[in-house]
Amino acid sequence: MTAPQDAPSQTPTAPMLAVEIDGPVATLTLNRPAKRNAMCDALLAEIDAFFAAPPEGVRAVILHGAGGHFCSGLDLSEHVSREAEAVLAHSRNWHRVMDRVQFSGLPVVSALQGAVIGGGLELACATHVRVAEPGCIFQLPEGMRGIFVGGGATVRVGRILGADRMCEMMLTGRKYATEEAAALGLAHYAVGPGEALAKARALAHQVAKNAKLSNYMMIQAIARISDMAKPDGLFVESLCAAISQTSRDAEEGLNAFLEKRPPAFR
């Protein structure tokens, strides 16, 4: 079953996270269009639950938002009158869930439209491939709200932009449009109007054809190696190479190349 271009509007009985399966690819739709898919605790919990126990046979994930926006950040109506300890715990839970998205072992392709703001940008940067349509707004407006990022932006967005550019982005409330975001690495692909989901679907199905172990190694190792000292990172790279290149899938990939046929990975 192929996921539709637009998820149905949320009703009192509809899930905040709509899940559709198309062979090896799962499409997750943030389904709070009336709030530009602002992230509430319940939606965050549904994302966490999916990546904690993805359906059998799923090898790649598409993440996008209903109603023309990806995610406009935290639902601020939930974030009033919290003590410092509660805010700390909430932030650490965001870190845990974003790590789950990034390191579950499933490649995640995000299809970005409209608002990619605050927590929405933090979520997007936890995905591995980002496809953006014209009209996207990439922003970290926390400074204008008297708060600070708490969902991992200093690590994920900061790694992409660099600390200096991220600091300026937060201080000034700068909004990056799609082409600027693609040039800076916040998005990997800039596509035409209405094309993000189709492009994300094509990429997800392409990635799903890779050897599962190779995808797992790329997801688990590359970001961690970038945090390591050079000798440590090179050693971990060698370990990943040794494990992957002695697997049955590596043998199948080599044979398929020599026999000029598509590989049939496990």
FENURJO-V264668 format. One record per residue. OMEGA is omega in whole degrees, -180 to 180 (none if undefined). NEAR is the number of other ideal C-beta (glycine too) atoms within 8 Angstrom. Layout:
omega:OMEGA near:NEAR
omega:OMEGA near:NEAR
This chain:
omega:-179 near:5
omega:180 near:6
omega:178 near:10
omega:179 near:6
omega:-179 near:5
omega:178 near:6
omega:178 near:8
omega:179 near:9
omega:-178 near:10
omega:173 near:10
omega:-180 near:6
omega:-179 near:3
omega:-178 near:3
omega:178 near:10
omega:175 near:7
omega:176 near:11
omega:178 near:12
omega:-177 near:11
omega:175 near:10
omega:-176 near:11
omega:175 near:10
omega:-176 near:10
omega:-177 near:7
omega:-175 near:8
omega:174 near:15
omega:175 near:14
omega:178 near:13
omega:-179 near:13
omega:172 near:13
omega:-166 near:15
omega:173 near:15
omega:-171 near:13
omega:-180 near:13
omega:179 near:6
omega:-178 near:8
omega:178 near:12
omega:174 near:18
omega:-174 near:12
omega:173 near:13
omega:-177 near:10
omega:-179 near:7
omega:178 near:7
omega:177 near:13
omega:180 near:12
omega:179 near:8
omega:175 near:11
omega:179 near:13
omega:-177 near:11
omega:180 near:8
omega:-175 near:12
omega:176 near:11
omega:-178 near:7
omega:-179 near:4
omega:-180 near:9
omega:179 near:6
omega:177 near:3
omega:178 near:6
omega:-177 near:12
omega:177 near:11
omega:-175 near:16
omega:170 near:14
omega:178 near:17
omega:177 near:12
omega:-176 near:16
omega:176 near:14
omega:170 near:15
omega:174 near:10
omega:177 near:6
omega:175 near:12
omega:179 near:16
omega:-176 near:17
omega:177 near:11
omega:-179 near:12
omega:170 near:9
omega:-173 near:9
omega:177 near:8
omega:178 near:5
omega:-169 near:8
omega:176 near:8
omega:174 near:6
omega:175 near:2
omega:173 near:8
omega:-178 near:5
omega:-179 near:6
omega:179 near:6
omega:177 near:8
omega:178 near:10
omega:180 near:8
omega:179 near:8
omega:179 near:12
omega:-179 near:10
omega:176 near:8
omega:174 near:9
omega:180 near:14
omega:-179 near:10
omega:-178 near:9
omega:177 near:12
omega:174 near:14
omega:178 near:10
omega:179 near:12
omega:-175 near:14
omega:-169 near:13
omega:178 near:9
omega:-174 near:10
omega:177 near:7
omega:173 near:12
omega:-178 near:13
omega:178 near:14
omega:179 near:17
omega:175 near:15
omega:-168 near:14
omega:174 near:14
omega:170 near:13
omega:-175 near:11
omega:170 near:13
omega:-163 near:16
omega:174 near:14
omega:178 near:14
omega:176 near:12
omega:176 near:15
omega:176 near:16
omega:178 near:16
omega:-180 near:15
omega:-177 near:14
omega:171 near:13
omega:177 near:12
omega:-170 near:13
omega:179 near:7
omega:-175 near:13
omega:-179 near:13
omega:-174 near:16
omega:175 near:16
omega:173 near:15
omega:177 near:7
omega:176 near:9
omega:174 near:16
omega:177 near:11
omega:-173 near:13
omega:170 near:13
omega:-172 near:14
omega:-173 near:10
omega:-180 near:10
omega:179 near:9
omega:178 near:6
omega:-179 near:7
omega:-178 near:4
omega:-179 near:5
omega:179 near:4
omega:-179 near:12
omega:-178 near:8
omega:176 near:12
omega:-176 near:13
omega:-177 near:13
omega:178 near:7
omega:-172 near:7
omega:179 near:12
omega:179 near:15
omega:178 near:11
omega:-179 near:7
omega:-174 near:10
omega:-167 near:12
omega:-175 near:7
omega:-177 near:7
omega:-178 near:6
omega:178 near:9
omega:178 near:14
omega:177 near:8
omega:180 near:9
omega:-180 near:13
omega:-178 near:11
omega:-174 near:7
omega:-175 near:6
omega:-177 near:11
omega:174 near:7
omega:175 near:7
omega:174 near:11
omega:-172 near:10
omega:-176 near:12
omega:177 near:7
omega:-179 near:9
omega:178 near:15
omega:179 near:13
omega:-178 near:6
omega:-180 near:10
omega:176 near:8
omega:171 near:16
omega:179 near:14
omega:-179 near:7
omega:171 near:11
omega:-175 near:9
omega:-179 near:9
omega:179 near:6
omega:177 near:6
omega:-174 near:6
omega:-172 near:9
omega:-176 near:14
omega:179 near:11
omega:178 near:8
omega:179 near:12
omega:180 near:15
omega:179 near:14
omega:180 near:8
omega:-179 near:12
omega:178 near:14
omega:176 near:12
omega:-179 near:7
omega:-179 near:13
omega:179 near:12
omega:178 near:7
omega:172 near:8
omega:-176 near:14
omega:-179 near:10
omega:178 near:10
omega:177 near:10
omega:-180 near:15
omega:180 near:9
omega:-179 near:11
omega:-178 near:8
omega:-174 near:15
omega:-167 near:8
omega:-167 near:11
omega:-179 near:7
omega:-179 near:9
omega:-180 near:9
omega:180 near:10
omega:177 near:8
omega:-174 near:5
omega:168 near:9
omega:-174 near:5
omega:-179 near:6
omega:179 near:6
omega:179 near:8
omega:180 near:11
omega:178 near:8
omega:178 near:8
omega:176 near:12
omega:180 near:10
omega:177 near:8
omega:179 near:8
omega:178 near:10
omega:-178 near:8
omega:-179 near:8
omega:-175 near:10
omega:-174 near:13
omega:175 near:7
omega:-180 near:6
omega:176 near:10
omega:179 near:6
omega:178 near:14
omega:177 near:11
omega:178 near:8
omega:180 near:12
omega:179 near:11
omega:180 near:8
omega:180 near:9
omega:178 near:11
omega:-178 near:8
omega:-178 near:6
omega:177 near:6
omega:178 near:4
omega:175 near:5
omega:178 near:5
omega:176 near:11
omega:-178 near:5
omega:178 near:10
omega:none near:5
